[in-house]
């Protein structure tokens, strides 16, 4: 959804492992080196651990991509199985044929595997078993792993084993009953999260791979990403993806620290304050206490040394307070959007929303009749149903129905009647102003707008076409460019008109193709204006893209 807006070729923060996006931090490079050593040096048994989301699976995929030609890999991704199933899976991964009667016999399976490993060794091949999510291994299977480490010649192990898992794997192998297995581990490495500098480099790396040509995340935003993710790559990906969506929705090409905090609030389900706020509050409280102490000292009535001199000042303060008009009561804070949606849920259905929207155009809506957009068409209007941003809404400059979703997953259709750079006006039990930052938590970009085309049905206009719609297109563009109306204006879409269309598209950050599609026609109708067309903003906001 936000790819074109940011000039990206693909989503940079997808959580599925992709070797193209591998960012080898110092820690990841060292972990990969440990695993490659385990494969190349016939070392026996290597252990890699790390917290959830630190990149263990990505490292495994990178390892498989760098496997030496003389190595065969048996990869087990889900080791929740019995000992016979475990051995049978190894055989299947290595392409070893197993007789029909063998799968249920541990001895038969071990013999088949041992025979294969001896032949592979004689052929100069190394066989490596990689077990991911190894913290899920049962005691029976772990004992089988230990027995597999016994398969050896006089000079080296026949099977090299790499176990990869979460920190619980270290605790599992530290148990007393598994000490024989733990003693055979020749290499251990624990993968830690990214550092502050590595987190920033990781974000920039993934954006570059996805096609970004500028720094989309501000330095302060990168600081917040590290603080809120603690350097865990998977969490970084989720926060960054949601922050990009939030920036797109707000029509901002630069992701700020505020947007990152809002994204993290959605990811974790709780609000985050700026990192400096606790310090600022402490400093502010200390300052206020200091001011209060000085004020009390200056007004203290118990001071015999200067009480008489200070009495007139105190009396004057009391007299001034008595003479001052009573302070107006502080109005209660405006209800938040979540409260408004809950209070007026009965007014946020399809019938209510389209009834309000059509009324703004002087049109009528019949509940329980034909579908709303067909009713609009019968009255000379057209529906446009899109997923876009606040910038798209500013470009169209028409009231819209926004599809909102509250924290409980309930959908609401709410009419937007005004929009500026910071606030939106919604019809929720009357006109309500809501900050765009708050609104973006409930709106992911789905909206419906109405517009009045020159003629119906609406179709894309391109070079070589002719007719009344082409004449309207030329006349509208000429009017915007200060050319007086001419009754004899051409109705042919020629090269000159295509150039005018491209100029208009370029000015309004639309796709510059010289074809007047629906988006271009709506933006043009909005720019030209009309006496009967309701607007989101009377000001010229059409320089905003979307």
Buried (B, 14 or more C-beta within 10 A) or exposed (E): BBBEBBEBEEBBBEEEBEEEBBBBBEBBEEBBEBBBBBBBBBBBBBBBBBBEBBBBBBBBEBBBEEBEEEBBBBBBEEBEBEBBBBBBBBBEBBEBEBEEEBBEBBEBBBEBBBEBBEEBBEEEBBBBBBBBBBBBBBEEBBBBBBBBBEBBEEEEBBBBBBBBBBBEBBEBBEEEEBEEBBEBBBBBBBBBBBBEEBBBBBBBBBBEBBEBEEBBBBEBBBBBBBBBBEBBBBBBBBBBBBBBBBBBBBBBEEBBBBBBBBBBBBBEEEEBEBBEEEEEEEEEEEEEEEEEEEEEEEEEEEEEEEEEEBEEEBEEEEEEEEEEEEEEEEEEEEBEBBEBBBEBEEBBBBBBBBBBBBEBBEBEBEEEEEEBBEBBBEBEBBBBEBEBBBBBBBBBBBBBBBBBBBEEEEEBBBBBBBBBEEBBBBBBEEEBEBEBEBBBBBBBBBBBBBBBBBEEEBBBBBEEBEBEBBBBBBBBBBBBEEEEEEEEBBBBBEEEBBEBBBBBBEBBBBEBBBBBBBBBBBBBBBBBEEEEBBBBBEEEBBEBBB
